[in-house]
């Protein structure tokens, strides 16, 4: 089956259902590229838990604080 991101025809694809839609990928790399949320400040794909404030996702407290959320902390 063909990857939804790169078009590679792969015999061992990943099928991921997300928010009611079904996707086909040839690698986790393509799945991350297509589905991972992006940090609202720097744009990097957030593949871990990330941080959320006011409906926006951030990769770290530095990025969150740059957009007005100084209360966010990476560590307790």
Residue, then its C-alpha position, 0 to 999 in steps of 0.5 A: x500500500x502507498x504511504x500517504x506522505x511520501x507515496x512509497x509502495x510498501x508491503x508492511x505499512x502502518x495503518x493509523x486511525x486518528x480522529x475518525x480518519x484512516x491513514x497509511x504510512x511506510x514508517x513512523x517518520x512519515x506518520x510523525x510528519x503527517x500527524x504530530x502537532x507542531x509547537x506554536x512557537x518554533x514549529x517543531x513536531x511535538x512527538x512527546x507529551x508536550x505542553x498545552x496552554x490556551x489550546x496551543x501546543x508547545x514543545x517546551x516551557x521556553x517556547x510556551x513562555x515566549x508566547x505569553x505563558x511564563x507559568x509553564x515549567x518543564x520540571x516541577 
